[in-house]
Amino acid sequence: SMVFLIVVFGLLVWSVADVVLMVFAGVLIAIFLRGLGDGLASLTGLSESLSLTLVLFALLGAVTLGAILLGSETTSQLDQLGPSLRSAWEATLDLLYRYEWGRILFSEGNVSAILPAKDSVLAGVTGVFSTTLGALAGFFIALSIGIYAAFAPQTYRGGLLLLFPAQARPRAREVLDELGRTMRWWLIGTFVRMTFVGIAVTIGLWLLDVRLALALGLMAFILDFVPYLGPILAAAPALMVGLPVRTTDALYVLLMFVGVQAAENYLVSPPLDPYAVDPTPAPT
């Protein structure tokens, strides 16, 4: 009977996986906001609710200022990124076709197996649009959950503790407190590293006169959340944009990404490591 209950519970969780992930995202947002609010309260002596309110207004102000200064340019570059990457890929193929090994490795059959046809891309625009709307709606729902949970963590924490037997609640409370501290420092450390990578990549690409530096820097910021694989995925589009112009440009872009990752690993991460946790890459 226990195995049957476990299987049923697993199927139930699987059927509502999107909801579970949304709630988990809201919990992460709440931990992040609460960490910033508690830090401000300890520094200034203000109340927790006032400190959290100031943090929210500061983040909202930063986002608004960024949208005013860079929003239109970033949106324009994001719109150009897809066509630019396809043009860069075609120019890269023209460059590779000059060599025998390139013509063999990137034959028409192999390339068509990798890249979707233009008609299929056009047919999928509606699906992508609806998926984007769903992602935006999910983000705002998770944000709402995070804000409510950040302002009243004891309410939701107490409700969660009621799910445990009375004799197990003290230990469950200890585990929840430790999980909160661990996740808080991990999120803050991860956000600091992502911000450093995003700004450094944007400035580096701009200095190298690479097109769409803002869009590529935003991609680097987001993908740096994924350990090990994220920096590689972020570097690939920038290399594709730089390679068709001059081979040396792609080399400079590669060296810039290597330098940014070295700075992140040896300059930014060490001060954060004593306070953060290092989770395994695959689950993250």
C-alpha positions in Angstrom: 0.0 0.0 0.0 2.9 2.4 0.7 4.4 1.8 -2.7 0.9 2.5 -4.3 0.6 5.7 -2.3 4.1 6.8 -3.4 3.3 6.1 -7.1 0.0 7.9 -6.9 1.7 10.9 -5.2 4.4 10.9 -7.8 1.9 10.9 -10.7 -0.1 13.7 -9.0 3.1 15.8 -8.7 3.9 15.1 -12.3 0.5 16.1 -13.5 0.8 19.5 -11.8 4.5 20.0 -12.4 4.0 23.5 -13.8 2.2 24.6 -10.7 4.9 23.1 -8.5 7.7 24.8 -10.4 5.8 28.1 -10.3 5.3 27.8 -6.5 9.0 26.9 -6.1 10.0 29.9 -8.2 7.8 32.1 -5.9 9.6 30.6 -2.9 13.0 31.4 -4.4 11.9 35.0 -5.1 10.6 35.3 -1.5 13.9 34.1 -0.1 15.8 36.5 -2.3 13.7 39.5 -1.3 13.7 38.5 2.3 17.5 38.2 2.3 17.9 41.7 0.9 15.3 43.1 3.3 16.8 41.4 6.4 20.3 42.7 5.4 19.0 46.2 5.1 17.2 46.0 8.4 20.4 44.8 10.2 22.4 47.6 8.7 19.9 50.4 9.3 17.9 49.3 12.3 14.6 49.7 10.4 11.8 47.3 10.8 11.7 44.2 8.6 8.5 45.3 6.7 9.8 48.8 6.0 13.2 47.4 4.9 11.5 44.9 2.5 9.3 47.7 1.2 12.4 49.9 0.5 14.1 46.9 -1.2 11.0 46.4 -3.5 10.9 50.1 -4.4 14.7 50.1 -5.1 14.4 47.0 -7.4 11.4 48.5 -9.1 13.3 51.8 -9.6 16.3 50.0 -11.0 14.2 48.0 -13.4 12.3 51.2 -14.5 15.5 53.1 -14.9 17.0 50.3 -17.0 13.8 50.1 -19.1 13.9 53.9 -19.7 17.6 54.0 -20.6 18.1 50.7 -22.4 14.6 49.2 -22.9 14.0 50.2 -26.5 17.5 49.4 -27.6 17.5 46.0 -25.9 14.1 45.2 -27.4 15.3 46.2 -30.8 18.4 44.1 -30.5 16.4 41.0 -29.3 14.2 41.4 -32.3 17.3 41.4 -34.5 19.0 38.5 -32.7 17.2 35.6 -34.4 17.6 36.8 -38.0 21.2 37.8 -37.3 22.1 34.4 -35.9 20.6 32.7 -38.9 22.5 35.0 -41.3 25.6 34.5 -39.3 25.1 30.7 -39.5 24.7 30.9 -43.3 27.8 33.1 -43.6 29.7 30.6 -41.4 28.6 27.7 -43.6 29.9 29.7 -46.7 33.2 30.0 -44.9 33.4 26.4 -44.0 32.4 25.2 -47.5 35.8 26.5 -48.7 37.4 23.5 -47.2 36.8 19.9 -48.1 36.2 18.7 -44.5 33.6 21.5 -44.2 31.7 20.4 -47.3 31.7 16.8 -45.9 30.8 17.6 -42.3 28.2 20.4 -43.1 26.6 18.9 -46.2 23.1 20.0 -47.1 21.6 16.8 -45.6 23.4 17.2 -42.3 22.5 20.9 -42.0 18.8 20.3 -42.8 18.7 17.7 -40.1 20.0 20.2 -37.5 18.2 23.4 -38.5 14.4 23.5 -39.1 13.0 24.6 -42.4 11.9 28.2 -42.8 8.3 27.0 -43.3 8.3 25.1 -40.1 9.8 28.1 -38.2 7.0 30.3 -39.7 4.4 27.8 -38.7 5.7 27.7 -35.1 5.5 31.5 -34.6 2.0 31.3 -33.0 3.1 28.5 -30.6 6.2 30.5 -29.6 4.0 33.6 -29.0 1.6 31.7 -26.8 4.4 30.1 -24.9 6.0 33.5 -24.3 2.7 34.8 -23.0 2.4 31.8 -20.7 5.9 32.4 -19.4 5.2 36.0 -18.7 2.0 35.1 -16.9 3.9 32.5 -14.9 6.6 35.0 -14.0 4.1 37.5 -12.6 2.3 34.8 -10.7 5.6 33.6 -9.2 6.5 37.2 -8.4 3.2 37.7 -6.6 3.7 34.5 -4.6 7.2 35.7 -3.7 6.1 39.2 -2.6 3.3 37.8 -0.4 5.6 35.1 1.1 8.4 37.6 1.7 6.1 39.9 3.7 4.5 37.1 5.8 7.0 34.2 5.9 5.9 33.0 9.4 2.3 32.5 8.2 3.3 30.1 5.3 6.1 28.6 7.4 3.7 27.8 10.2 1.2 26.3 7.7 3.9 24.0 6.3 5.0 22.9 9.8 1.4 21.8 10.5 1.9 19.1 7.8 4.4 17.4 10.2 3.5 15.4 13.3 3.7 17.4 16.5 6.8 15.6 17.8 8.6 16.2 14.5 7.9 19.9 14.2 10.9 21.2 16.2 13.3 19.3 13.9 11.3 20.4 10.8 11.6 24.0 12.0 15.4 23.6 12.3 15.7 22.1 8.8 13.5 24.9 7.3 15.6 27.6 9.0 18.8 26.0 7.7 17.4 25.6 4.2 16.3 29.2 4.2 19.8 30.5 5.2 21.5 28.2 2.6 19.2 29.2 -0.2 19.3 32.8 0.7 23.1 33.0 0.4 23.2 30.8 -2.7 20.6 33.1 -4.5 22.4 36.3 -3.5 25.8 34.9 -4.6 24.4 33.6 -7.9 22.7 36.9 -8.6 26.0 38.8 -8.0 27.9 36.5 -10.3 25.2 36.7 -13.0 25.2 40.5 -12.8 29.0 40.7 -13.1 29.0 38.3 -16.1 26.1 40.2 -17.8 27.7 43.6 -17.4 31.3 42.4 -18.3 30.1 40.6 -21.4 28.1 43.6 -22.6 31.0 46.0 -22.1 33.5 43.6 -23.7 31.3 43.0 -26.8 30.7 46.8 -27.1 34.5 47.5 -26.9 35.1 44.8 -29.5 32.4 46.5 -31.7 30.3 43.3 -31.9 26.7 43.9 -33.0 23.8 43.3 -30.6 26.0 43.6 -27.5 23.1 44.3 -25.2 21.1 41.3 -26.3 24.1 39.0 -26.1 25.0 40.4 -22.7 21.4 39.8 -21.5 21.7 36.2 -22.7 25.0 35.8 -20.8 23.4 37.1 -17.7 20.5 34.6 -17.8 22.5 31.6 -18.9 25.1 32.1 -16.2 22.5 30.7 -13.8 23.3 27.3 -15.4 26.8 26.1 -14.1 29.4 24.9 -16.6 27.1 24.7 -19.6 25.7 28.2 -19.3 28.9 30.1 -20.3 29.4 27.9 -23.3 25.8 28.5 -24.5 26.2 32.2 -24.0 29.5 32.4 -25.9 28.2 30.5 -29.0 25.8 33.2 -30.3 28.5 35.9 -29.9 31.0 33.8 -31.7 28.6 33.2 -34.5 27.9 37.0 -34.9 31.7 37.8 -34.9 33.0 34.9 -37.0 31.6 36.0 -40.5 33.1 39.4 -40.2 36.7 38.5 -39.4 38.1 35.3 -37.9 40.2 37.4 -35.5 37.0 39.0 -34.2 35.7 35.6 -33.2 39.0 34.9 -31.5 38.8 38.2 -29.6 35.3 37.3 -28.5 36.4 33.9 -27.3 39.3 35.4 -25.4 36.9 37.9 -23.8 34.5 35.2 -22.6 37.5 33.2 -21.2 38.7 36.3 -19.4 35.2 37.0 -18.0 34.8 33.5 -16.7 38.3 33.6 -15.2 37.5 36.8 -13.4 34.2 35.3 -12.2 35.9 32.2 -10.9 39.0 33.8 -9.3 37.9 37.3 -8.3 34.1 37.4 -7.8 33.3 33.9 -6.5 36.0 33.5 -3.7 34.6 36.3 -1.5 31.1 34.7 -1.9 32.0 31.1 -1.4 32.2 31.1 2.4 28.6 32.2 2.6 27.1 30.2 -0.3 26.5 26.6 -1.1 27.9 24.8 -4.2 25.1 22.6 -5.5 25.8 19.9 -8.1 25.4 21.1 -11.7 22.7 18.7 -13.0 20.0 19.4 -10.4 20.6 23.1 -10.7 
